[in-house]
Amino acid sequence: MCTKSVIPVGLLRRHLAFAALLLTILPLLLIRLDTKPSAWFDEGYKMNAAYTLMRYGVYGTLTLDGFIPFDPGTSSGPVDLGLTALAFKVLGVGLVQARLISVAFGVMSAYALYRLAGYLYGHPTAVFISGIALLFPSLGDVNFILLSRQVLSESTAVGLILLGLFVWLRQFERPLWWKSIWAGALIGAGLLSKTQIAVPLVPALMVVIGFRIMFLRRNLFHEGVILAAILSVVGGWMLVGNLLTPPDIRAQNTVLLLDAIRTNILTDLFLPAPSSSALMISILMLVSIFYATRHLQRRDWLQQPVAQAEIAVGIIILFTLGWYAMWSVGWPRYSYFGLLLASMVAGSISWKFAQWVGAYLPIRPNFLMGALLAVLFVWNVLPFLSEPRPNGFNETIACVREMIPADAVIESWDWQLDAFVGDLGRIHHPPQNYLFEAIRQFSHDQTTFSLEYDLLQANPSYLIIGPFAEWTSIYADEDVKNAFVLLEKFGDYSIYGRR
């Protein structure tokens, strides 16, 4: 007697293929998670906010200057900050605990990218195509593996947005307004974690929706509901932030946000001679745009939902490239969302090439793609096999907790120490406007920084100079020598006491 399978064979194969992909990338996401890379400025800013939420119940940051509710400097949203705070509460305060949240959203990104690749290019090849995107070599210290291992907002934002994008593109076959709302809610939540992605993404979505309304005669409500959902999530959270932030802090946050936009997001500070990484990113995106939009040359693309979905991906990459290369500050991290999509398209091109080789040589495309993935895996795993360079991070934290009195004021510009040294209310950091000035000077290719900061303005008893403060030279050597004496030095960190 024959019985029907409980799980369809095709669905079971898809799950098994993703499980194999997950088993490939998980070691790369978890090995030496506590030391590679070393904790740094941006991670510390977000961990300060997560610690503040966990310990004081305030959504914002805390320093000697007091609470800053909804501090825009964190560049994070309620999803990643809330979950990181929960990890601190349940698992204890630690760098690994915070980074595990990024790893979890990295897994979400991998799943969404795998499903998107399966929809666009077919599930038998999805594991190879998405695998290439997930294991793509780093460009300017930016790739899926590296950004999914750090307490940064990119992992959370891209995971949520990719999942929402997949749900939305699937609606091209049979639009369902409630699924578009679900997709918009996911994308909106992702944009709260990395709002700058909205600069290219929202206009790209508007163009795609406009084309579908004009050429396919789609219903305006069904097509526009995703934008309404996105704006509702983002606008609703902004309203909550304004209502819960005191007027004076709100004014400071607005000034800080406008300065960040002028310096990072809509600026003319892209380096006159772009780095090799920036050029490689731009070339990869450009190639993927031409490939993803190749369907426009065919007359029947209007009758093919999958082709329309791939064209939509190409348009999103196009808008990301335009913003990244022309109006952003040009950091490789700013290209990450478009770069991941472009890497997926590059995976499809690689599959086509493997098929072409298989037509002339007795080599199966699966074997060629598997060999390529093996090479990329080794390429990614090699940096994690060597012992990390001692940088003094943990030793500095231990020294501060044991040696410095609990009520002593500490001056530092290395936020990565904050969550681990006790009371955040005794730590003083240079204001954020000095960070934007440092970015402007660096983008103008100055060989040295000149920030003219008064390190005694908070009357600190101790000074900690770490990698970020050392790189920017915000604490002038002469001022340090006149006011402080070196007490301890651990790797990249120097602890000074007031004379």
C-alpha positions as CSV (number, residue, x, y, z in Angstrom):
1,M,0.0,0.0,0.0
2,C,1.4,3.4,-1.0
3,T,1.2,6.4,1.3
4,K,1.7,10.0,0.5
5,S,4.8,11.7,1.9
6,V,4.0,14.1,4.7
7,I,6.6,16.6,3.4
8,P,6.8,17.2,-0.4
9,V,10.0,16.0,-1.8
10,G,10.9,19.4,-3.4
11,L,10.3,21.2,-0.1
12,L,12.4,18.6,1.8
13,R,15.3,19.0,-0.7
14,R,15.1,22.8,-0.2
15,H,15.3,22.5,3.5
16,L,18.2,20.0,3.3
17,A,20.0,22.3,0.9
18,F,19.7,25.3,3.2
19,A,20.8,23.2,6.1
20,A,23.9,22.2,4.2
21,L,24.5,25.9,3.4
22,L,24.0,26.9,7.1
23,L,26.4,24.2,8.3
24,T,29.0,25.8,5.9
25,I,28.6,29.4,7.0
26,L,28.0,28.9,10.8
27,P,31.6,28.0,11.6
28,L,32.7,31.1,9.8
29,L,30.2,33.2,11.9
30,L,31.2,31.7,15.3
31,I,34.9,30.8,15.3
32,R,36.9,33.2,17.5
33,L,33.8,35.5,17.8
34,D,35.3,37.1,20.9
35,T,38.5,38.4,19.2
36,K,38.1,38.6,15.4
37,P,37.6,41.4,14.7
38,S,38.6,43.4,17.8
39,A,35.9,45.4,19.4
40,W,35.8,48.9,18.0
41,F,34.1,52.3,18.1
42,D,30.9,51.7,16.3
43,E,30.2,48.4,18.2
44,G,30.9,50.2,21.4
45,Y,28.3,52.9,20.7
46,K,25.6,50.3,20.2
47,M,26.6,48.3,23.2
48,N,26.4,51.4,25.3
49,A,22.8,51.9,24.1
50,A,22.0,48.2,24.7
51,Y,23.5,48.3,28.2
52,T,21.6,51.6,29.0
53,L,18.4,49.9,27.9
54,M,19.1,46.8,29.9
55,R,20.2,48.5,33.1
56,Y,18.3,51.7,33.2
57,G,15.3,51.1,31.0
58,V,16.2,54.1,28.8
59,Y,16.3,53.8,25.0
60,G,19.4,55.8,24.3
61,T,22.9,56.3,25.5
62,L,24.4,57.3,28.9
63,T,27.7,59.1,29.6
64,L,28.9,61.7,32.1
65,D,26.8,64.2,30.2
66,G,23.6,62.2,31.1
67,F,21.1,60.2,29.1
68,I,20.5,61.0,25.5
69,P,17.2,59.3,24.6
70,F,16.9,58.0,21.1
71,D,20.5,59.0,20.4
72,P,20.9,59.1,16.6
73,G,24.6,58.3,16.9
74,T,23.8,54.7,17.6
75,S,22.4,54.2,14.0
76,S,20.4,51.3,15.5
77,G,16.7,50.4,15.7
78,P,14.5,48.9,18.4
79,V,14.9,45.4,17.0
80,D,18.7,45.0,17.3
81,L,19.1,47.2,20.5
82,G,16.2,45.5,22.2
83,L,17.5,42.0,21.4
84,T,21.1,42.9,22.4
85,A,19.8,44.3,25.7
86,L,17.9,41.1,26.2
87,A,21.1,39.1,25.5
88,F,22.9,41.2,28.1
89,K,20.0,40.5,30.6
90,V,19.8,36.8,30.0
91,L,23.3,35.8,29.1
92,G,25.3,38.4,30.9
93,V,27.2,41.5,29.6
94,G,29.9,40.5,27.1
95,L,31.1,41.0,23.6
96,V,30.2,37.5,22.4
97,Q,26.7,37.8,23.8
98,A,26.1,41.0,21.8
99,R,27.7,39.6,18.6
100,L,25.4,36.6,18.8
101,I,22.5,38.8,17.9
102,S,24.2,39.8,14.7
103,V,25.0,36.2,14.0
104,A,21.3,35.3,14.3
105,F,20.3,38.0,11.9
106,G,23.1,36.8,9.6
107,V,21.3,33.5,9.5
108,M,18.1,35.3,8.6
109,S,19.9,37.1,5.8
110,A,21.3,33.8,4.5
111,Y,17.8,32.2,4.6
112,A,16.2,35.2,2.8
113,L,18.9,35.3,0.2
114,Y,18.7,31.5,-0.4
115,R,14.9,31.8,-0.9
116,L,15.3,34.8,-3.1
117,A,17.9,33.1,-5.3
118,G,15.6,30.1,-5.5
119,Y,12.7,32.2,-6.7
120,L,14.7,34.1,-9.3
121,Y,17.0,31.3,-10.6
122,G,15.4,28.0,-9.5
123,H,15.9,26.0,-6.3
124,P,18.3,23.4,-7.7
125,T,20.9,26.1,-8.2
126,A,19.9,28.4,-5.2
127,V,22.3,26.8,-2.8
128,F,25.3,27.5,-5.1
129,I,24.2,31.0,-6.1
130,S,23.4,32.2,-2.6
131,G,26.5,30.4,-1.3
132,I,28.7,32.5,-3.6
133,A,27.0,35.7,-2.3
134,L,27.5,34.6,1.4
135,L,31.1,33.6,0.9
136,F,32.1,36.4,-1.4
137,P,35.6,37.8,-0.6
138,S,35.7,40.9,1.4
139,L,36.0,44.3,-0.3
140,G,37.3,47.0,2.0
141,D,36.7,44.7,5.1
142,V,33.0,44.3,4.0
143,N,31.3,41.0,3.2
144,F,28.6,38.9,4.7
145,I,30.8,37.0,7.1
146,L,32.6,40.0,8.6
147,L,29.5,42.2,9.1
148,S,27.5,39.3,10.6
149,R,30.2,38.9,13.3
150,Q,30.0,42.4,14.7
151,V,27.6,44.5,16.8
152,L,26.6,46.6,13.9
153,S,23.2,47.4,12.5
154,E,23.9,46.1,9.0
155,S,23.2,42.5,9.9
156,T,19.8,43.2,11.5
157,A,18.8,45.7,8.8
158,V,19.8,43.5,5.8
159,G,18.2,40.4,7.4
160,L,14.8,42.0,7.8
161,I,14.9,43.9,4.5
162,L,15.9,40.9,2.5
163,L,13.2,38.8,4.0
164,G,10.6,41.6,3.3
165,L,11.9,42.0,-0.2
166,F,11.5,38.3,-0.9
167,V,7.9,38.3,0.4
168,W,7.1,41.3,-1.7
169,L,8.7,40.0,-4.9
170,R,6.7,36.8,-4.6
171,Q,3.6,38.9,-4.8
172,F,4.4,39.7,-8.4
173,E,2.7,36.4,-9.4
174,R,-0.4,36.8,-7.3
175,P,-0.7,40.1,-5.3
176,L,-2.1,39.8,-1.8
177,W,-2.3,43.1,0.0
178,W,-1.9,41.6,3.5
179,K,1.4,40.0,2.4
180,S,2.5,43.3,1.0
181,I,1.8,44.9,4.5
182,W,3.9,42.1,6.1
183,A,6.7,42.8,3.6
184,G,6.5,46.5,4.3
185,A,6.6,45.9,8.1
186,L,9.7,43.8,7.8
187,I,11.4,46.4,5.5
188,G,10.4,49.2,7.7
189,A,11.8,47.5,10.8
190,G,15.0,46.9,9.0
191,L,15.2,50.5,7.9
192,L,14.9,51.6,11.6
193,S,18.2,49.7,12.2
194,K,20.0,51.3,9.2
195,T,17.9,54.2,8.0
196,Q,20.5,55.2,5.4
197,I,19.5,52.2,3.3
198,A,16.2,54.0,2.7
199,V,18.0,56.6,0.6
200,P,18.4,54.3,-2.4
201,L,15.8,51.6,-1.5
202,V,12.6,53.7,-1.2
203,P,13.1,55.6,-4.5
204,A,13.9,52.2,-6.2
205,L,10.7,50.7,-4.8
206,M,8.7,53.7,-6.0
207,V,10.1,53.3,-9.5
208,V,9.3,49.6,-9.6
209,I,5.8,50.2,-8.3
210,G,5.3,53.0,-10.9
211,F,6.3,50.7,-13.7
212,R,3.9,48.0,-12.6
213,I,1.0,50.5,-12.4
214,M,1.8,52.1,-15.8
215,F,2.7,49.0,-17.9
216,L,0.9,46.2,-16.1
217,R,-2.2,48.1,-15.1
218,R,-1.8,46.9,-11.5
219,N,-4.1,48.2,-8.8
220,L,-2.7,51.3,-7.1
221,F,-3.8,50.1,-3.6
222,H,-2.2,46.6,-4.0
223,E,1.0,48.1,-5.3
224,G,1.3,51.1,-2.9
225,V,0.4,49.3,0.3
226,I,4.0,48.2,0.8
227,L,5.2,51.8,0.8
228,A,2.4,52.8,3.2
229,A,3.5,50.0,5.6
230,I,7.2,51.0,5.4
231,L,6.4,54.7,6.1
232,S,4.0,53.7,8.9
233,V,6.6,51.7,10.7
234,V,9.4,54.3,10.2
235,G,7.2,57.3,10.8
236,G,5.5,55.7,13.8
237,W,8.8,55.0,15.5
238,M,10.0,58.6,14.8
239,L,6.8,59.9,16.4
240,V,7.4,57.8,19.5
241,G,11.0,59.0,19.7
242,N,9.9,62.7,19.5
243,L,7.2,62.2,22.1
244,L,9.6,60.5,24.6
245,T,12.5,62.8,24.1
246,P,12.8,66.1,26.1
247,P,12.7,69.2,23.9
248,D,16.3,70.2,24.6
249,I,17.6,66.7,23.8
250,R,15.4,66.6,20.8
251,A,17.0,69.8,19.5
252,Q,20.5,68.4,20.0
253,N,19.6,65.1,18.3
254,T,18.2,67.0,15.3
255,V,21.5,69.0,15.0
256,L,23.5,65.8,15.3
257,L,21.3,64.0,12.7
258,L,21.6,66.9,10.2
259,D,25.4,66.9,10.6
260,A,25.5,63.2,10.1
261,I,23.4,63.5,6.9
262,R,25.6,66.3,5.5
263,T,28.8,64.4,6.3
264,N,27.9,60.8,5.6
265,I,24.7,60.3,3.6
266,L,24.2,63.2,1.2
267,T,27.6,64.7,0.8
268,D,30.4,65.5,-1.6
269,L,33.1,63.9,0.5
270,F,33.6,60.8,-1.6
271,L,37.4,60.6,-2.1
272,P,38.6,62.2,-5.3
273,A,40.6,59.0,-6.0
274,P,38.3,56.1,-4.9
275,S,40.0,53.1,-3.3
276,S,40.4,49.9,-5.2
277,S,37.7,48.4,-3.0
278,A,35.3,51.1,-3.9
279,L,36.1,50.6,-7.6
280,M,35.6,46.8,-7.3
281,I,32.3,47.3,-5.5
282,S,31.1,49.7,-8.2
283,I,32.2,47.4,-11.1
284,L,30.5,44.4,-9.5
285,M,27.3,46.3,-9.0
286,L,27.4,47.7,-12.6
287,V,27.8,44.2,-14.1
288,S,25.0,42.8,-11.9
289,I,22.7,45.6,-13.0
290,F,23.2,44.8,-16.7
291,Y,22.7,41.1,-16.1
292,A,19.6,41.5,-13.9
293,T,17.9,43.9,-16.3
294,R,18.7,41.9,-19.5
295,H,15.0,40.8,-19.6
296,L,14.1,44.3,-20.8
297,Q,15.4,43.4,-24.3
298,R,12.7,40.7,-24.6
299,R,9.1,41.6,-25.5
300,D,7.5,39.0,-23.1
301,W,9.0,40.3,-19.8
302,L,5.7,42.0,-19.0
303,Q,4.1,38.5,-18.9
304,Q,6.9,37.0,-16.7
305,P,6.6,37.8,-12.9
306,V,10.0,36.2,-12.2
307,A,11.7,38.4,-14.8
308,Q,10.0,41.4,-13.4
309,A,11.3,40.5,-9.9
310,E,14.9,40.2,-11.2
311,I,14.6,43.5,-13.0
312,A,13.4,45.0,-9.6
313,V,16.5,43.6,-8.0
314,G,18.6,45.3,-10.7
315,I,16.9,48.6,-10.1
316,I,17.5,48.4,-6.4
317,I,21.2,47.7,-7.1
318,L,21.3,50.6,-9.6
319,F,19.9,53.1,-7.1
320,T,22.3,51.8,-4.4
321,L,25.3,52.2,-6.7
322,G,24.2,55.7,-7.7
323,W,23.9,56.9,-4.1
324,Y,27.0,55.1,-3.0
325,A,29.2,56.4,-5.8
326,M,27.8,59.9,-6.0
327,W,26.3,61.2,-2.8
328,S,27.5,59.1,0.1
329,V,30.8,59.4,1.9
330,G,31.9,56.3,0.1
331,W,32.6,53.9,3.0
332,P,32.4,50.3,1.7
333,R,29.9,49.5,4.5
334,Y,27.4,51.9,2.9
335,S,27.2,49.6,-0.2
336,Y,26.6,46.4,1.8
337,F,22.9,45.9,1.0
338,G,23.3,46.5,-2.8
339,L,26.6,44.6,-2.7
340,L,25.0,41.5,-1.2
341,L,22.3,41.5,-3.9
342,A,25.0,42.1,-6.6
343,S,26.9,39.1,-5.2
344,M,23.8,37.0,-5.6
345,V,23.5,38.1,-9.3
346,A,27.2,37.3,-9.7
347,G,26.5,33.8,-8.4
348,S,23.9,33.4,-11.1
349,I,26.5,34.5,-13.7
350,S,28.9,32.0,-12.3
351,W,26.3,29.3,-12.7
352,K,25.8,30.2,-16.3
353,F,29.5,30.1,-16.9
354,A,29.7,26.7,-15.3
355,Q,27.0,25.5,-17.6
356,W,28.9,26.9,-20.6
357,V,32.1,25.1,-19.5
358,G,30.1,21.9,-19.0
359,A,28.9,22.1,-22.6
360,Y,32.4,21.8,-23.9
361,L,34.2,19.8,-21.2
362,P,33.1,16.7,-19.3
363,I,32.7,18.6,-16.1
364,R,29.3,18.9,-14.4
365,P,28.3,22.5,-13.4
366,N,27.5,21.3,-9.9
367,F,31.1,20.1,-9.5
368,L,32.6,23.4,-10.7
369,M,30.3,25.5,-8.4
370,G,31.1,23.2,-5.5
371,A,34.8,23.6,-6.1
372,L,34.3,27.4,-6.3
373,L,32.4,27.4,-3.0
374,A,35.2,25.3,-1.4
375,V,37.8,27.8,-2.5
376,L,35.7,30.7,-1.1
377,F,35.2,28.8,2.2
378,V,38.9,28.3,2.6
379,W,39.5,32.0,1.7
380,N,37.1,33.1,4.4
381,V,38.3,30.7,7.1
382,L,42.0,31.3,6.8
383,P,42.0,34.6,8.7
384,F,40.3,33.0,11.7
385,L,42.7,30.1,12.0
386,S,45.7,32.3,13.2
387,E,45.9,33.4,16.8
388,P,44.5,36.9,17.3
389,R,47.0,39.7,17.9
390,P,46.8,40.7,21.6
391,N,45.3,44.2,21.7
392,G,44.8,44.6,25.4
393,F,41.0,45.0,25.3
394,N,40.2,42.6,28.1
395,E,43.2,43.5,30.2
396,T,42.2,47.2,30.0
397,I,38.6,46.4,31.2
398,A,40.0,44.3,34.1
399,C,42.4,47.1,35.1
400,V,39.7,49.7,35.0
401,R,37.3,47.7,37.2
402,E,40.1,46.8,39.7
403,M,42.2,49.9,39.8
404,I,40.1,53.0,39.1
405,P,37.7,54.1,41.8
406,A,34.0,53.6,41.0
407,D,33.3,57.4,41.2
408,A,36.3,58.6,39.2
409,V,35.6,60.4,35.9
410,I,37.2,58.7,32.9
411,E,37.9,60.5,29.6
412,S,38.0,58.2,26.5
413,W,37.0,58.2,22.9
414,D,36.9,54.4,22.6
415,W,33.2,53.5,23.2
416,Q,33.9,49.8,23.0
417,L,35.0,49.9,26.7
418,D,31.8,51.4,28.0
419,A,29.5,48.5,28.6
420,F,32.2,46.5,30.5
421,V,33.7,49.0,32.9
422,G,30.8,49.6,35.3
423,D,28.9,52.9,35.7
424,L,28.4,54.6,32.3
425,G,27.7,57.8,34.0
426,R,31.4,58.4,34.9
427,I,32.7,58.1,31.3
428,H,33.1,61.2,29.2
429,H,33.5,61.1,25.4
430,P,34.2,63.9,22.9
431,P,30.9,65.1,21.4
432,Q,29.8,63.6,18.1
433,N,30.6,66.7,16.1
434,Y,34.3,65.9,16.5
435,L,33.6,62.5,14.8
436,F,32.1,64.2,11.8
437,E,35.0,66.7,11.6
438,A,37.4,63.8,11.7
439,I,35.4,62.1,8.8
440,R,35.6,65.4,6.8
441,Q,39.3,65.7,7.4
442,F,39.9,62.1,6.5
443,S,37.8,62.4,3.3
444,H,39.8,65.4,2.2
445,D,42.8,63.1,2.4
446,Q,44.6,65.0,5.1
447,T,47.7,63.2,6.4
448,T,47.0,64.2,10.0
449,F,44.0,65.2,12.0
450,S,43.6,68.6,13.7
451,L,40.5,68.4,16.0
452,E,41.6,70.9,18.7
453,Y,39.8,69.1,21.5
454,D,40.1,70.2,25.1
455,L,40.7,66.9,27.0
456,L,40.2,68.6,30.4
457,Q,36.8,70.0,29.8
458,A,35.1,67.3,32.0
459,N,37.9,67.5,34.6
460,P,38.7,63.7,34.3
461,S,40.8,61.9,36.8
462,Y,41.8,59.2,34.3
463,L,42.4,59.1,30.5
464,I,42.2,56.0,28.3
465,I,43.7,56.2,24.8
466,G,42.7,53.3,22.6
467,P,42.9,52.6,18.9
468,F,40.3,55.2,17.8
469,A,41.6,58.0,19.9
470,E,45.2,57.1,18.8
471,W,44.2,57.1,15.1
472,T,42.4,60.5,15.2
473,S,45.0,62.1,17.6
474,I,42.1,63.8,19.3
475,Y,44.2,64.0,22.5
476,A,47.2,66.1,21.7
477,D,50.4,64.6,22.9
478,E,51.6,67.8,24.6
479,D,48.3,68.1,26.5
480,V,48.4,64.5,27.7
481,K,52.0,64.9,28.9
482,N,51.2,68.1,30.8
483,A,48.1,66.8,32.6
484,F,48.6,63.0,32.9
485,V,51.0,60.3,33.7
486,L,51.0,56.8,32.1
487,L,49.9,54.2,34.6
488,E,49.4,51.0,32.5
489,K,49.7,50.0,28.9
490,F,48.0,46.9,27.4
491,G,48.4,46.4,23.7
492,D,46.6,49.2,21.9
493,Y,45.3,50.8,25.1
494,S,47.0,53.2,27.5
495,I,45.6,54.2,30.9
496,Y,46.7,57.6,32.3
497,G,46.2,59.1,35.7
498,R,45.8,62.8,36.4
499,R,49.0,64.5,37.7
